[in-house]
Amino acid sequence: MKCISVYTKDFGAFSDVLEEIMTTSFQEDEEKEIEGITVSESGFVPENYIERMKAKPEVVVMKWKDKNVTILQHGDVFEILLPTEESVVN
C-alpha cells in the first residue's frame, strides 16, 4: 500500500484538504504544502501495517469504503493508505 502522510492534528483541516490530496499526484518522497498543511508521499507500507497500528490504543483507524482507502491518525499525523496493484513475478 502506498502511504501519504498529512502533518496536522486538526481533523477539520485534514477533512478540508482530503479531496485535494486524493487528486494530487506525488513523486516518490515528494513533499507539498496544501492550504498550509504539509503533505508527503511516504513510500509503501507492508500489508500487515494496518493490523499492527490497529493494536495501538493511540491510533484511530478510519475506512473510506467507496474509495478502498484506510486513514490512520496518531499524534500530529494522518496517514492515507492507498491500495496498490499487485505485481506478479513469474
Backbone torsions as a table, in degrees:
resi	resn	phi	psi	omega
1	MET	NA	142.0	177.6
2	LYS	-85.7	140.4	-178.1
3	CYS	-117.2	131.0	172.5
4	ILE	-118.6	122.5	-178.8
5	SER	-96.6	135.4	-179.8
6	VAL	-122.2	116.2	-171.7
7	TYR	-93.1	85.3	174.0
8	THR	-159.4	149.2	173.7
9	LYS	-103.1	0.8	-177.3
10	ASP	-90.2	106.4	-177.9
11	PHE	-61.1	-37.9	178.9
12	GLY	-61.6	-44.8	178.4
13	ALA	-65.2	-40.6	177.6
14	PHE	-60.4	-46.6	179.8
15	SER	-60.9	-36.9	-179.2
16	ASP	-64.6	-31.3	-175.8
17	VAL	-104.4	-4.4	-174.6
18	LEU	-57.2	-48.7	-179.6
19	GLU	-60.1	-41.9	179.5
20	GLU	-65.3	-40.5	177.5
21	ILE	-60.2	-42.8	-176.7
22	MET	-66.3	-22.3	179.9
23	THR	-101.9	0.6	-179.8
24	THR	-93.1	135.2	176.5
25	SER	-94.2	140.7	-179.0
26	PHE	-122.3	139.2	170.2
27	GLN	-82.1	165.8	-180.0
28	GLU	-57.7	129.3	178.9
29	ASP	61.2	19.5	-179.7
30	GLU	-80.8	141.3	178.3
31	GLU	-118.1	135.7	177.9
32	LYS	-133.5	161.1	173.5
33	GLU	-113.1	124.8	179.2
34	ILE	-122.2	115.9	-178.5
35	GLU	49.6	42.8	176.2
36	GLY	82.2	3.5	-179.0
37	ILE	-111.0	131.0	178.6
38	THR	-78.2	130.1	-179.6
39	VAL	-129.5	133.9	179.2
40	SER	-138.3	147.9	173.7
41	GLU	-80.3	119.7	-171.9
42	SER	-109.5	21.0	176.2
43	GLY	82.8	-151.5	-175.7
44	PHE	-115.1	146.9	176.4
45	VAL	-117.1	151.1	179.5
46	PRO	-69.6	158.9	-178.1
47	GLU	-57.2	-32.9	-177.4
48	ASN	-82.4	0.7	-178.4
49	TYR	-59.1	-44.9	-178.6
50	ILE	-61.8	-44.8	179.8
51	GLU	-61.9	-41.3	178.3
52	ARG	-64.1	-41.5	-178.6
53	MET	-71.3	-34.4	178.2
54	LYS	-60.0	-29.1	-177.7
55	ALA	-73.9	-14.3	-178.6
56	LYS	-88.9	128.7	-176.7
57	PRO	-66.7	-21.9	-177.6
58	GLU	-87.8	3.2	-177.1
59	VAL	-105.2	129.8	174.2
60	VAL	-100.5	130.4	-179.5
61	VAL	-112.5	126.3	178.5
62	MET	-123.3	145.9	179.6
63	LYS	-120.7	127.1	174.9
64	TRP	-102.1	87.9	-167.2
65	LYS	-62.2	-44.7	-176.1
66	ASP	-68.1	-13.8	177.4
67	LYS	-111.7	-0.7	-178.2
68	ASN	54.5	45.1	-178.0
69	VAL	-118.1	138.4	174.1
70	THR	-110.5	138.0	179.1
71	ILE	-122.0	128.0	176.2
72	LEU	-110.7	139.6	172.9
73	GLN	-124.0	129.5	174.7
74	HIS	-155.0	134.8	-177.6
75	GLY	59.5	-129.9	-177.8
76	ASP	-101.8	27.4	-176.6
77	VAL	-140.1	142.7	168.7
78	PHE	-109.0	138.7	175.0
79	GLU	-116.5	122.2	177.6
80	ILE	-97.3	117.8	-177.9
81	LEU	-105.4	115.9	-176.5
82	LEU	-106.2	134.8	178.0
83	PRO	-66.8	146.2	175.7
84	THR	-120.7	152.9	179.8
85	GLU	-71.5	137.7	177.9
86	GLU	-71.3	137.8	174.0
87	SER	-101.8	135.6	-176.6
88	VAL	-97.2	128.2	177.9
89	VAL	-106.3	125.0	179.6
90	ASN	-94.5	NA	NA
